[in-house]
Amino acid sequence: MSKPEQLKEYIIRDVIEYHAADNAIEAKEALAQFYNSEVFGKLDDVETGLYLSSSPFVYDLFRDELYCGKIVQKEI
């Protein structure tokens, strides 16, 4: 397994755990929601470099997508 693939797997695992715990849902449902998200598409595309981000950062993007219907870039 390549390094990017390994990093993506770690992030996916963490995001699923966070999402399932925060929303009191089964991991299977959390996984389905994440796999069908725009954030997952960006994470899966090595060209975006999102796999180099932290799991909490990716989860925040996913959570924002769920609530806003799209990926939201927050201003600093």
PQR file with spaces between the fields and no chain letter, atoms N, CA, C, O and H, PARSE charges and radii, in Angstrom:
ATOM       1  N    MET     1       0.859   -1.171    0.000 -0.4000 1.5000
ATOM       2  CA   MET     1       0.000    0.000    0.000 -0.0000 2.0000
ATOM       3  C    MET     1       0.906    1.235    0.000  0.5500 1.7000
ATOM       4  O    MET     1       1.865    1.321    0.767 -0.5500 1.4000
ATOM       5  N    SER     2       0.582    2.178   -0.870 -0.4000 1.5000
ATOM       6  CA   SER     2       1.378    3.404   -0.952 -0.0000 2.0000
ATOM       7  C    SER     2       1.125    4.292    0.268  0.5500 1.7000
ATOM       8  O    SER     2       0.136    4.128    0.982 -0.5500 1.4000
ATOM       9  H    SER     2      -0.197    2.108   -1.493  0.4000 1.0000
ATOM      10  N    LYS     3       2.027    5.218    0.484 -0.4000 1.5000
ATOM      11  CA   LYS     3       1.896    6.133    1.614 -0.0000 2.0000
ATOM      12  C    LYS     3       0.605    6.961    1.538  0.5500 1.7000
ATOM      13  O    LYS     3      -0.096    7.074    2.544 -0.5500 1.4000
ATOM      14  H    LYS     3       2.830    5.352   -0.096  0.4000 1.0000
ATOM      15  N    PRO     4       0.267    7.546    0.372 -0.5600 1.5000
ATOM      16  CA   PRO     4      -1.000    8.288    0.297  0.2800 2.0000
ATOM      17  C    PRO     4      -2.209    7.400    0.620  0.5500 1.7000
ATOM      18  O    PRO     4      -3.124    7.836    1.318 -0.5500 1.4000
ATOM      19  N    GLU     5      -2.216    6.177    0.124 -0.4000 1.5000
ATOM      20  CA   GLU     5      -3.330    5.264    0.405 -0.0000 2.0000
ATOM      21  C    GLU     5      -3.425    4.965    1.891  0.5500 1.7000
ATOM      22  O    GLU     5      -4.520    4.906    2.452 -0.5500 1.4000
ATOM      23  H    GLU     5      -1.472    5.823   -0.443  0.4000 1.0000
ATOM      24  N    GLN     6      -2.287    4.779    2.521 -0.4000 1.5000
ATOM      25  CA   GLN     6      -2.263    4.490    3.949 -0.0000 2.0000
ATOM      26  C    GLN     6      -2.787    5.688    4.749  0.5500 1.7000
ATOM      27  O    GLN     6      -3.582    5.517    5.673 -0.5500 1.4000
ATOM      28  H    GLN     6      -1.398    4.828    2.066  0.4000 1.0000
ATOM      29  N    LEU     7      -2.348    6.880    4.399 -0.4000 1.5000
ATOM      30  CA   LEU     7      -2.806    8.080    5.094 -0.0000 2.0000
ATOM      31  C    LEU     7      -4.306    8.278    4.911  0.5500 1.7000
ATOM      32  O    LEU     7      -5.007    8.648    5.853 -0.5500 1.4000
ATOM      33  H    LEU     7      -1.702    7.019    3.648  0.4000 1.0000
ATOM      34  N    LYS     8      -4.800    8.030    3.692 -0.4000 1.5000
ATOM      35  CA   LYS     8      -6.239    8.148    3.443 -0.0000 2.0000
ATOM      36  C    LYS     8      -7.025    7.158    4.307  0.5500 1.7000
ATOM      37  O    LYS     8      -8.072    7.505    4.853 -0.5500 1.4000
ATOM      38  H    LYS     8      -4.231    7.729    2.927  0.4000 1.0000
ATOM      39  N    GLU     9      -6.525    5.944    4.428 -0.4000 1.5000
ATOM      40  CA   GLU     9      -7.212    4.935    5.242 -0.0000 2.0000
ATOM      41  C    GLU     9      -7.307    5.369    6.703  0.5500 1.7000
ATOM      42  O    GLU     9      -8.343    5.181    7.341 -0.5500 1.4000
ATOM      43  H    GLU     9      -5.674    5.663    3.984  0.4000 1.0000
ATOM      44  N    TYR    10      -6.229    5.948    7.234 -0.4000 1.5000
ATOM      45  CA   TYR    10      -6.243    6.431    8.620 -0.0000 2.0000
ATOM      46  C    TYR    10      -7.277    7.542    8.796  0.5500 1.7000
ATOM      47  O    TYR    10      -8.029    7.554    9.771 -0.5500 1.4000
ATOM      48  H    TYR    10      -5.388    6.101    6.716  0.4000 1.0000
ATOM      49  N    ILE    11      -7.306    8.468    7.849 -0.4000 1.5000
ATOM      50  CA   ILE    11      -8.258    9.579    7.939 -0.0000 2.0000
ATOM      51  C    ILE    11      -9.685    9.065    7.839  0.5500 1.7000
ATOM      52  O    ILE    11     -10.547    9.480    8.613 -0.5500 1.4000
ATOM      53  H    ILE    11      -6.695    8.458    7.057  0.4000 1.0000
ATOM      54  N    ILE    12      -9.944    8.171    6.899 -0.4000 1.5000
ATOM      55  CA   ILE    12     -11.287    7.609    6.741 -0.0000 2.0000
ATOM      56  C    ILE    12     -11.735    6.946    8.031  0.5500 1.7000
ATOM      57  O    ILE    12     -12.855    7.168    8.491 -0.5500 1.4000
ATOM      58  H    ILE    12      -9.243    7.834    6.270  0.4000 1.0000
ATOM      59  N    ARG    13     -10.868    6.137    8.614 -0.4000 1.5000
ATOM      60  CA   ARG    13     -11.194    5.451    9.867 -0.0000 2.0000
ATOM      61  C    ARG    13     -11.572    6.453   10.952  0.5500 1.7000
ATOM      62  O    ARG    13     -12.580    6.287   11.639 -0.5500 1.4000
ATOM      63  H    ARG    13      -9.958    5.957    8.240  0.4000 1.0000
ATOM      64  N    ASP    14     -10.759    7.491   11.098 -0.4000 1.5000
ATOM      65  CA   ASP    14     -11.008    8.496   12.130 -0.0000 2.0000
ATOM      66  C    ASP    14     -12.304    9.262   11.881  0.5500 1.7000
ATOM      67  O    ASP    14     -13.096    9.463   12.802 -0.5500 1.4000
ATOM      68  H    ASP    14      -9.941    7.626   10.540  0.4000 1.0000
ATOM      69  N    VAL    15     -12.518    9.685   10.648 -0.4000 1.5000
ATOM      70  CA   VAL    15     -13.721   10.455   10.317 -0.0000 2.0000
ATOM      71  C    VAL    15     -14.975    9.630   10.594  0.5500 1.7000
ATOM      72  O    VAL    15     -15.959   10.151   11.118 -0.5500 1.4000
ATOM      73  H    VAL    15     -11.875    9.521    9.900  0.4000 1.0000
ATOM      74  N    ILE    16     -14.942    8.358   10.248 -0.4000 1.5000
ATOM      75  CA   ILE    16     -16.092    7.489   10.493 -0.0000 2.0000
ATOM      76  C    ILE    16     -16.340    7.370   11.993  0.5500 1.7000
ATOM      77  O    ILE    16     -17.485    7.440   12.440 -0.5500 1.4000
ATOM      78  H    ILE    16     -14.143    7.934    9.822  0.4000 1.0000
ATOM      79  N    GLU    17     -15.290    7.194   12.763 -0.4000 1.5000
ATOM      80  CA   GLU    17     -15.434    7.105   14.225 -0.0000 2.0000
ATOM      81  C    GLU    17     -16.017    8.396   14.795  0.5500 1.7000
ATOM      82  O    GLU    17     -16.942    8.351   15.607 -0.5500 1.4000
ATOM      83  H    GLU    17     -14.360    7.137   12.400  0.4000 1.0000
ATOM      84  N    TYR    18     -15.487    9.540   14.379 -0.4000 1.5000
ATOM      85  CA   TYR    18     -15.983   10.830   14.872 -0.0000 2.0000
ATOM      86  C    TYR    18     -17.453   11.008   14.521  0.5500 1.7000
ATOM      87  O    TYR    18     -18.266   11.368   15.373 -0.5500 1.4000
ATOM      88  H    TYR    18     -14.736    9.576   13.720  0.4000 1.0000
ATOM      89  N    HIS    19     -17.788   10.751   13.256 -0.4000 1.5000
ATOM      90  CA   HIS    19     -19.144   10.989   12.768 -0.0000 2.0000
ATOM      91  C    HIS    19     -20.147   10.062   13.469  0.5500 1.7000
ATOM      92  O    HIS    19     -21.223   10.499   13.876 -0.5500 1.4000
ATOM      93  H    HIS    19     -17.128   10.459   12.565  0.4000 1.0000
ATOM      94  N    ALA    20     -19.790    8.804   13.603 -0.4000 1.5000
ATOM      95  CA   ALA    20     -20.687    7.852   14.267 -0.0000 2.0000
ATOM      96  C    ALA    20     -20.915    8.252   15.724  0.5500 1.7000
ATOM      97  O    ALA    20     -22.047    8.214   16.206 -0.5500 1.4000
ATOM      98  H    ALA    20     -18.916    8.449   13.272  0.4000 1.0000
ATOM      99  N    ALA    21     -19.856    8.633   16.421 -0.4000 1.5000
ATOM     100  CA   ALA    21     -19.969    9.010   17.828 -0.0000 2.0000
ATOM     101  C    ALA    21     -20.760   10.307   18.002  0.5500 1.7000
ATOM     102  O    ALA    21     -21.623   10.393   18.876 -0.5500 1.4000
ATOM     103  H    ALA    21     -18.937    8.664   16.029  0.4000 1.0000
ATOM     104  N    ASP    22     -20.475   11.305   17.186 -0.4000 1.5000
ATOM     105  CA   ASP    22     -21.150   12.605   17.317 -0.0000 2.0000
ATOM     106  C    ASP    22     -22.637   12.541   16.996  0.5500 1.7000
ATOM     107  O    ASP    22     -23.423   13.339   17.507 -0.5500 1.4000
ATOM     108  H    ASP    22     -19.774   11.236   16.476  0.4000 1.0000
ATOM     109  N    ASN    23     -23.022   11.588   16.149 -0.4000 1.5000
ATOM     110  CA   ASN    23     -24.410   11.531   15.692 -0.0000 2.0000
ATOM     111  C    ASN    23     -25.156   10.287   16.153  0.5500 1.7000
ATOM     112  O    ASN    23     -26.285   10.044   15.728 -0.5500 1.4000
ATOM     113  H    ASN    23     -22.384   10.940   15.734  0.4000 1.0000
ATOM     114  N    ALA    24     -24.529    9.502   17.017 -0.4000 1.5000
ATOM     115  CA   ALA    24     -25.135    8.283   17.568 -0.0000 2.0000
ATOM     116  C    ALA    24     -25.703    7.390   16.467  0.5500 1.7000
ATOM     117  O    ALA    24     -26.850    6.948   16.535 -0.5500 1.4000
ATOM     118  H    ALA    24     -23.611    9.699   17.362  0.4000 1.0000
ATOM     119  N    ILE    25     -24.879    7.134   15.455 -0.4000 1.5000
ATOM     120  CA   ILE    25     -25.278    6.261   14.359 -0.0000 2.0000
ATOM     121  C    ILE    25     -24.279    5.117   14.247  0.5500 1.7000
ATOM     122  O    ILE    25     -23.179    5.185   14.795 -0.5500 1.4000
ATOM     123  H    ILE    25     -23.947    7.493   15.399  0.4000 1.0000
ATOM     124  N    GLU    26     -24.667    4.082   13.544 -0.4000 1.5000
ATOM     125  CA   GLU    26     -23.794    2.940   13.326 -0.0000 2.0000
ATOM     126  C    GLU    26     -22.658    3.324   12.375  0.5500 1.7000
ATOM     127  O    GLU    26     -22.813    4.201   11.526 -0.5500 1.4000
ATOM     128  H    GLU    26     -25.561    4.027   13.099  0.4000 1.0000
ATOM     129  N    ALA    27     -21.533    2.664   12.530 -0.4000 1.5000
ATOM     130  CA   ALA    27     -20.381    2.936   11.677 -0.0000 2.0000
ATOM     131  C    ALA    27     -20.714    2.708   10.204  0.5500 1.7000
ATOM     132  O    ALA    27     -20.215    3.425    9.337 -0.5500 1.4000
ATOM     133  H    ALA    27     -21.406    1.952   13.220  0.4000 1.0000
ATOM     134  N    LYS    28     -21.547    1.723    9.922 -0.4000 1.5000
ATOM     135  CA   LYS    28     -21.923    1.424    8.536 -0.0000 2.0000
ATOM     136  C    LYS    28     -22.647    2.614    7.898  0.5500 1.7000
ATOM     137  O    LYS    28     -22.397    2.950    6.741 -0.5500 1.4000
ATOM     138  H    LYS    28     -21.952    1.140   10.626  0.4000 1.0000
ATOM     139  N    GLU    29     -23.543    3.247    8.657 -0.4000 1.5000
ATOM     140  CA   GLU    29     -24.258    4.421    8.153 -0.0000 2.0000
ATOM     141  C    GLU    29     -23.309    5.606    7.995  0.5500 1.7000
ATOM     142  O    GLU    29     -23.381    6.340    7.010 -0.5500 1.4000
ATOM     143  H    GLU    29     -23.746    2.974    9.598  0.4000 1.0000
ATOM     144  N    ALA    30     -22.420    5.787    8.971 -0.4000 1.5000
ATOM     145  CA   ALA    30     -21.441    6.872    8.904 -0.0000 2.0000
ATOM     146  C    ALA    30     -20.531    6.689    7.687  0.5500 1.7000
ATOM     147  O    ALA    30     -20.206    7.656    6.997 -0.5500 1.4000
ATOM     148  H    ALA    30     -22.361    5.190    9.772  0.4000 1.0000
ATOM     149  N    LEU    31     -20.129    5.466    7.434 -0.4000 1.5000
ATOM     150  CA   LEU    31     -19.272    5.155    6.296 -0.0000 2.0000
ATOM     151  C    LEU    31     -19.986    5.480    4.983  0.5500 1.7000
ATOM     152  O    LEU    31     -19.400    6.087    4.087 -0.5500 1.4000
ATOM     153  H    LEU    31     -20.393    4.681    7.995  0.4000 1.0000
ATOM     154  N    ALA    32     -21.235    5.078    4.874 -0.4000 1.5000
ATOM     155  CA   ALA    32     -22.006    5.349    3.651 -0.0000 2.0000
ATOM     156  C    ALA    32     -22.143    6.851    3.412  0.5500 1.7000
ATOM     157  O    ALA    32     -21.995    7.318    2.283 -0.5500 1.4000
ATOM     158  H    ALA    32     -21.711    4.585    5.601  0.4000 1.0000
ATOM     159  N    GLN    33     -22.425    7.600    4.466 -0.4000 1.5000
ATOM     160  CA   GLN    33     -22.568    9.054    4.321 -0.0000 2.0000
ATOM     161  C    GLN    33     -21.251    9.686    3.887  0.5500 1.7000
ATOM     162  O    GLN    33     -21.232   10.561    3.022 -0.5500 1.4000
ATOM     163  H    GLN    33     -22.546    7.221    5.384  0.4000 1.0000
ATOM     164  N    PHE    34     -20.157    9.243    4.488 -0.4000 1.5000
ATOM     165  CA   PHE    34     -18.862    9.830    4.136 -0.0000 2.0000
ATOM     166  C    PHE    34     -18.464    9.457    2.711  0.5500 1.7000
ATOM     167  O    PHE    34     -17.993   10.314    1.963 -0.5500 1.4000
ATOM     168  H    PHE    34     -20.173    8.532    5.191  0.4000 1.0000
ATOM     169  N    TYR    35     -18.643    8.200    2.326 -0.4000 1.5000
ATOM     170  CA   TYR    35     -18.272    7.769    0.970 -0.0000 2.0000
ATOM     171  C    TYR    35     -19.072    8.478   -0.107  0.5500 1.7000
ATOM     172  O    TYR    35     -18.619    8.580   -1.247 -0.5500 1.4000
ATOM     173  H    TYR    35     -19.025    7.504    2.934  0.4000 1.0000
ATOM     174  N    ASN    36     -20.252    8.968    0.234 -0.4000 1.5000
ATOM     175  CA   ASN    36     -21.089    9.674   -0.733 -0.0000 2.0000
ATOM     176  C    ASN    36     -20.930   11.193   -0.661  0.5500 1.7000
ATOM     177  O    ASN    36     -21.739   11.934   -1.218 -0.5500 1.4000
ATOM     178  H    ASN    36     -20.620    8.885    1.160  0.4000 1.0000
ATOM     179  N    SER    37     -19.900   11.645    0.017 -0.4000 1.5000
ATOM     180  CA   SER    37     -19.694   13.087    0.192 -0.0000 2.0000
ATOM     181  C    SER    37     -18.679   13.638   -0.806  0.5500 1.7000
ATOM     182  O    SER    37     -17.855   12.910   -1.358 -0.5500 1.4000
ATOM     183  H    SER    37     -19.243   11.043    0.470  0.4000 1.0000
ATOM     184  N    GLU    38     -18.770   14.929   -1.011 -0.4000 1.5000
ATOM     185  CA   GLU    38     -17.796   15.635   -1.845 -0.0000 2.0000
ATOM     186  C    GLU    38     -16.417   15.610   -1.179  0.5500 1.7000
ATOM     187  O    GLU    38     -15.396   15.526   -1.860 -0.5500 1.4000
ATOM     188  H    GLU    38     -19.439   15.520   -0.562  0.4000 1.0000
ATOM     189  N    VAL    39     -16.395   15.682    0.142 -0.4000 1.5000
ATOM     190  CA   VAL    39     -15.118   15.655    0.877 -0.0000 2.0000
ATOM     191  C    VAL    39     -14.388   14.339    0.606  0.5500 1.7000
ATOM     192  O    VAL    39     -13.177   14.334    0.387 -0.5500 1.4000
ATOM     193  H    VAL    39     -17.225   15.749    0.695  0.4000 1.0000
ATOM     194  N    PHE    40     -15.120   13.226    0.620 -0.4000 1.5000
ATOM     195  CA   PHE    40     -14.466   11.953    0.327 -0.0000 2.0000
ATOM     196  C    PHE    40     -13.880   11.962   -1.082  0.5500 1.7000
ATOM     197  O    PHE    40     -12.774   11.465   -1.296 -0.5500 1.4000
ATOM     198  H    PHE    40     -16.104   13.230    0.797  0.4000 1.0000
ATOM     199  N    GLY    41     -14.598   12.515   -2.026 -0.4000 1.5000
ATOM     200  CA   GLY    41     -14.081   12.615   -3.390 -0.0000 2.0000
ATOM     201  C    GLY    41     -12.781   13.392   -3.443  0.5500 1.7000
ATOM     202  O    GLY    41     -11.852   13.021   -4.161 -0.5500 1.4000
ATOM     203  H    GLY    41     -15.496   12.919   -1.852  0.4000 1.0000
ATOM     204  N    LYS    42     -12.718   14.474   -2.679 -0.4000 1.5000
ATOM     205  CA   LYS    42     -11.486   15.271   -2.626 -0.0000 2.0000
ATOM     206  C    LYS    42     -10.370   14.507   -1.923  0.5500 1.7000
ATOM     207  O    LYS    42      -9.215   14.564   -2.346 -0.5500 1.4000
ATOM     208  H    LYS    42     -13.473   14.775   -2.096  0.4000 1.0000
ATOM     209  N    LEU    43     -10.707   13.795   -0.856 -0.4000 1.5000
ATOM     210  CA   LEU    43      -9.722   13.001   -0.126 -0.0000 2.0000
ATOM     211  C    LEU    43      -9.174   11.892   -1.013  0.5500 1.7000
ATOM     212  O    LEU    43      -7.976   11.608   -0.982 -0.5500 1.4000
ATOM     213  H    LEU    43     -11.645   13.748   -0.512  0.4000 1.0000
ATOM     214  N    ASP    44     -10.022   11.276   -1.786 -0.4000 1.5000
ATOM     215  CA   ASP    44      -9.630   10.160   -2.641 -0.0000 2.0000
ATOM     216  C    ASP    44      -8.779   10.611   -3.825  0.5500 1.7000
ATOM     217  O    ASP    44      -8.039    9.808   -4.394 -0.5500 1.4000
ATOM     218  H    ASP    44     -10.995   11.507   -1.811  0.4000 1.0000
ATOM     219  N    ASP    45      -8.875   11.885   -4.200 -0.4000 1.5000
ATOM     220  CA   ASP    45      -8.085   12.442   -5.305 -0.0000 2.0000
ATOM     221  C    ASP    45      -6.741   12.920   -4.758  0.5500 1.7000
ATOM     222  O    ASP    45      -6.668   13.956   -4.096 -0.5500 1.4000
ATOM     223  H    ASP    45      -9.476   12.537   -3.738  0.4000 1.0000
ATOM     224  N    VAL    46      -5.695   12.175   -5.033 -0.4000 1.5000
ATOM     225  CA   VAL    46      -4.360   12.474   -4.500 -0.0000 2.0000
ATOM     226  C    VAL    46      -3.900   13.873   -4.918  0.5500 1.7000
ATOM     227  O    VAL    46      -3.134   14.514   -4.199 -0.5500 1.4000
ATOM     228  H    VAL    46      -5.755   11.334   -5.571  0.4000 1.0000
ATOM     229  N    GLU    47      -4.363   14.344   -6.072 -0.4000 1.5000
ATOM     230  CA   GLU    47      -3.956   15.657   -6.580 -0.0000 2.0000
ATOM     231  C    GLU    47      -4.362   16.808   -5.653  0.5500 1.7000
ATOM     232  O    GLU    47      -3.714   17.854   -5.657 -0.5500 1.4000
ATOM     233  H    GLU    47      -4.986   13.823   -6.656  0.4000 1.0000
ATOM     234  N    THR    48      -5.420   16.630   -4.865 -0.4000 1.5000
ATOM     235  CA   THR    48      -5.867   17.710   -3.975 -0.0000 2.0000
ATOM     236  C    THR    48      -4.952   17.881   -2.770  0.5500 1.7000
ATOM     237  O    THR    48      -4.870   18.966   -2.195 -0.5500 1.4000
ATOM     238  H    THR    48      -5.946   15.780   -4.862  0.4000 1.0000
ATOM     239  N    GLY    49      -4.262   16.801   -2.390 -0.4000 1.5000
ATOM     240  CA   GLY    49      -3.387   16.850   -1.219 -0.0000 2.0000
ATOM     241  C    GLY    49      -4.135   16.798    0.100  0.5500 1.7000
ATOM     242  O    GLY    49      -3.525   16.949    1.158 -0.5500 1.4000
ATOM     243  H    GLY    49      -4.329   15.920   -2.858  0.4000 1.0000
ATOM     244  N    LEU    50      -5.451   16.586    0.061 -0.4000 1.5000
ATOM     245  CA   LEU    50      -6.241   16.556    1.295 -0.0000 2.0000
ATOM     246  C    LEU    50      -5.796   15.418    2.217  0.5500 1.7000
ATOM     247  O    LEU    50      -5.932   15.519    3.437 -0.5500 1.4000
ATOM     248  H    LEU    50      -5.947   16.463   -0.799  0.4000 1.0000
ATOM     249  N    TYR    51      -5.274   14.357    1.650 -0.4000 1.5000
ATOM     250  CA   TYR    51      -4.801   13.235    2.459 -0.0000 2.0000
ATOM     251  C    TYR    51      -3.643   13.622    3.389  0.5500 1.7000
ATOM     252  O    TYR    51      -3.309   12.875    4.309 -0.5500 1.4000
ATOM     253  H    TYR    51      -5.163   14.275    0.659  0.4000 1.0000
ATOM     254  N    LEU    52      -3.044   14.769    3.151 -0.4000 1.5000
ATOM     255  CA   LEU    52      -1.955   15.257    4.004 -0.0000 2.0000
ATOM     256  C    LEU    52      -2.474   16.056    5.199  0.5500 1.7000
ATOM     257  O    LEU    52      -1.698   16.442    6.072 -0.5500 1.4000
ATOM     258  H    LEU    52      -3.316   15.375    2.404  0.4000 1.0000
ATOM     259  N    SER    53      -3.772   16.303    5.238 -0.4000 1.5000
ATOM     260  CA   SER    53      -4.383   17.065    6.328 -0.0000 2.0000
ATOM     261  C    SER    53      -4.666   16.166    7.521  0.5500 1.7000
ATOM     262  O    SER    53      -4.601   14.941    7.421 -0.5500 1.4000
ATOM     263  H    SER    53      -4.403   15.990    4.529  0.4000 1.0000
ATOM     264  N    SER    54      -4.976   16.784    8.639 -0.4000 1.5000
ATOM     265  CA   SER    54      -5.302   16.019    9.846 -0.0000 2.0000
ATOM     266  C    SER    54      -6.715   15.466    9.760  0.5500 1.7000
ATOM     267  O    SER    54      -7.565   16.012    9.056 -0.5500 1.4000
ATOM     268  H    SER    54      -5.029   17.779    8.720  0.4000 1.0000
ATOM     269  N    SER    55      -6.954   14.397   10.470 -0.4000 1.5000
ATOM     270  CA   SER    55      -8.296   13.806   10.523 -0.0000 2.0000
ATOM     271  C    SER    55      -9.336   14.794   11.043  0.5500 1.7000
ATOM     272  O    SER    55     -10.416   14.888   10.461 -0.5500 1.4000
ATOM     273  H    SER    55      -6.264   13.954   11.042  0.4000 1.0000
ATOM     274  N    PRO    56      -9.050   15.542   12.127 -0.5600 1.5000
ATOM     275  CA   PRO    56     -10.044   16.523   12.590  0.2800 2.0000
ATOM     276  C    PRO    56     -10.368   17.591   11.535  0.5500 1.7000
ATOM     277  O    PRO    56     -11.513   18.032   11.431 -0.5500 1.4000
ATOM     278  N    PHE    57      -9.374   18.001   10.765 -0.4000 1.5000
ATOM     279  CA   PHE    57      -9.612   18.991    9.709 -0.0000 2.0000
ATOM     280  C    PHE    57     -10.555   18.427    8.649  0.5500 1.7000
ATOM     281  O    PHE    57     -11.500   19.096    8.231 -0.5500 1.4000
ATOM     282  H    PHE    57      -8.444   17.643   10.849  0.4000 1.0000
ATOM     283  N    VAL    58     -10.295   17.199    8.219 -0.4000 1.5000
ATOM     284  CA   VAL    58     -11.139   16.558    7.207 -0.0000 2.0000
ATOM     285  C    VAL    58     -12.552   16.358    7.762  0.5500 1.7000
ATOM     286  O    VAL    58     -13.536   16.554    7.048 -0.5500 1.4000
ATOM     287  H    VAL    58      -9.528   16.655    8.558  0.4000 1.0000
ATOM     288  N    TYR    59     -12.647   15.970    9.028 -0.4000 1.5000
ATOM     289  CA   TYR    59     -13.964   15.789    9.639 -0.0000 2.0000
ATOM     290  C    TYR    59     -14.732   17.115    9.694  0.5500 1.7000
ATOM     291  O    TYR    59     -15.937   17.143    9.443 -0.5500 1.4000
ATOM     292  H    TYR    59     -11.848   15.811    9.608  0.4000 1.0000
ATOM     293  N    ASP    60     -14.053   18.195   10.016 -0.4000 1.5000
ATOM     294  CA   ASP    60     -14.710   19.511   10.029 -0.0000 2.0000
ATOM     295  C    ASP    60     -15.249   19.871    8.642  0.5500 1.7000
ATOM     296  O    ASP    60     -16.351   20.406    8.523 -0.5500 1.4000
ATOM     297  H    ASP    60     -13.074   18.173   10.220  0.4000 1.0000
ATOM     298  N    LEU    61     -14.472   19.578    7.595 -0.4000 1.5000
ATOM     299  CA   LEU    61     -14.945   19.828    6.235 -0.0000 2.0000
ATOM     300  C    LEU    61     -16.191   18.998    5.935  0.5500 1.7000
ATOM     301  O    LEU    61     -17.159   19.492    5.356 -0.5500 1.4000
ATOM     302  H    LEU    61     -13.577   19.143    7.692  0.4000 1.0000
ATOM     303  N    PHE    62     -16.149   17.732    6.337 -0.4000 1.5000
ATOM     304  CA   PHE    62     -17.280   16.834    6.113 -0.0000 2.0000
ATOM     305  C    PHE    62     -18.509   17.300    6.880  0.5500 1.7000
ATOM     306  O    PHE    62     -19.615   17.313    6.339 -0.5500 1.4000
ATOM     307  H    PHE    62     -15.363   17.330    6.807  0.4000 1.0000
ATOM     308  N    ARG    63     -18.323   17.673    8.111 -0.4000 1.5000
ATOM     309  CA   ARG    63     -19.437   18.136    8.942 -0.0000 2.0000
ATOM     310  C    ARG    63     -20.052   19.407    8.348  0.5500 1.7000
ATOM     311  O    ARG    63     -21.273   19.554    8.317 -0.5500 1.4000
ATOM     312  H    ARG    63     -17.425   17.663    8.551  0.4000 1.0000
ATOM     313  N    ASP    64     -19.210   20.309    7.885 -0.4000 1.5000
ATOM     314  CA   ASP    64     -19.708   21.521    7.239 -0.0000 2.0000
ATOM     315  C    ASP    64     -20.477   21.190    5.966  0.5500 1.7000
ATOM     316  O    ASP    64     -21.503   21.806    5.677 -0.5500 1.4000
ATOM     317  H    ASP    64     -18.218   20.190    7.911  0.4000 1.0000
ATOM     318  N    GLU    65     -19.977   20.213    5.206 -0.4000 1.5000
ATOM     319  CA   GLU    65     -20.690   19.809    3.991 -0.0000 2.0000
ATOM     320  C    GLU    65     -22.072   19.257    4.336  0.5500 1.7000
ATOM     321  O    GLU    65     -23.049   19.551    3.646 -0.5500 1.4000
ATOM     322  H    GLU    65     -19.144   19.713    5.441  0.4000 1.0000
ATOM     323  N    LEU    66     -22.155   18.468    5.388 -0.4000 1.5000
ATOM     324  CA   LEU    66     -23.447   17.914    5.794 -0.0000 2.0000
ATOM     325  C    LEU    66     -24.431   19.006    6.173  0.5500 1.7000
ATOM     326  O    LEU    66     -25.604   18.936    5.808 -0.5500 1.4000
ATOM     327  H    LEU    66     -21.362   18.230    5.949  0.4000 1.0000
ATOM     328  N    TYR    67     -23.967   20.018    6.905 -0.4000 1.5000
ATOM     329  CA   TYR    67     -24.863   21.062    7.393 -0.0000 2.0000
ATOM     330  C    TYR    67     -25.145   22.149    6.366  0.5500 1.7000
ATOM     331  O    TYR    67     -26.218   22.753    6.379 -0.5500 1.4000
ATOM     332  H    TYR    67     -23.014   20.075    7.201  0.4000 1.0000
ATOM     333  N    CYS    68     -24.196   22.398    5.484 -0.4000 1.5000
ATOM     334  CA   CYS    68     -24.360   23.490    4.507 -0.0000 2.0000
ATOM     335  C    CYS    68     -24.689   22.998    3.105  0.5500 1.7000
ATOM     336  O    CYS    68     -25.077   23.786    2.242 -0.5500 1.4000
ATOM     337  H    CYS    68     -23.325   21.908    5.473  0.4000 1.0000
ATOM     338  N    GLY    69     -24.535   21.700    2.876 -0.4000 1.5000
ATOM     339  CA   GLY    69     -24.807   21.154    1.559 -0.0000 2.0000
ATOM     340  C    GLY    69     -23.654   21.271    0.594  0.5500 1.7000
ATOM     341  O    GLY    69     -23.770   20.875   -0.566 -0.5500 1.4000
ATOM     342  H    GLY    69     -24.220   21.060    3.577  0.4000 1.0000
ATOM     343  N    LYS    70     -22.541   21.809    1.058 -0.4000 1.5000
ATOM     344  CA   LYS    70     -21.347   21.935    0.213 -0.0000 2.0000
ATOM     345  C    LYS    70     -20.131   22.110    1.129  0.5500 1.7000
ATOM     346  O    LYS    70     -20.262   22.358    2.328 -0.5500 1.4000
ATOM     347  H    LYS    70     -22.448   22.130    2.001  0.4000 1.0000
ATOM     348  N    ILE    71     -18.959   21.973    0.531 -0.4000 1.5000
ATOM     349  CA   ILE    71     -17.733   22.209    1.291 -0.0000 2.0000
ATOM     350  C    ILE    71     -17.616   23.701    1.528  0.5500 1.7000
ATOM     351  O    ILE    71     -17.775   24.505    0.609 -0.5500 1.4000
ATOM     352  H    ILE    71     -18.853   21.771   -0.442  0.4000 1.0000
ATOM     353  N    VAL    72     -17.336   24.063    2.773 -0.4000 1.5000
ATOM     354  CA   VAL    72     -17.250   25.475    3.138 -0.0000 2.0000
ATOM     355  C    VAL    72     -15.830   25.770    3.590  0.5500 1.7000
ATOM     356  O    VAL    72     -15.292   25.099    4.471 -0.5500 1.4000
ATOM     357  H    VAL    72     -17.207   23.410    3.519  0.4000 1.0000
ATOM     358  N    GLN    73     -15.233   26.777    2.979 -0.4000 1.5000
ATOM     359  CA   GLN    73     -13.902   27.235    3.375 -0.0000 2.0000
ATOM     360  C    GLN    73     -14.098   28.369    4.372  0.5500 1.7000
ATOM     361  O    GLN    73     -14.505   29.469    4.000 -0.5500 1.4000
ATOM     362  H    GLN    73     -15.670   27.322    2.263  0.4000 1.0000
ATOM     363  N    LYS    74     -13.811   28.099    5.623 -0.4000 1.5000
ATOM     364  CA   LYS    74     -13.990   29.118    6.653 -0.0000 2.0000
ATOM     365  C    LYS    74     -12.856   30.131    6.593  0.5500 1.7000
ATOM     366  O    LYS    74     -11.705   29.791    6.319 -0.5500 1.4000
ATOM     367  H    LYS    74     -13.481   27.204    5.925  0.4000 1.0000
ATOM     368  N    GLU    75     -13.206   31.364    6.851 -0.4000 1.5000
ATOM     369  CA   GLU    75     -12.185   32.409    6.886 -0.0000 2.0000
ATOM     370  C    GLU    75     -11.498   32.404    8.235  0.5500 1.7000
ATOM     371  O    GLU    75     -12.092   32.071    9.261 -0.5500 1.4000
ATOM     372  H    GLU    75     -14.141   31.640    7.074  0.4000 1.0000
ATOM     373  N    ILE    76     -10.249   32.777    8.206 -0.4000 1.5000
ATOM     374  CA   ILE    76      -9.450   32.819    9.431 -0.0000 2.0000
ATOM     375  C    ILE    76      -9.509   34.194   10.028  0.5500 1.7000
ATOM     376  O    ILE    76      -8.901   34.441   11.069 -0.5500 1.4000
ATOM     377  H    ILE    76      -9.767   33.048    7.373  0.4000 1.0000
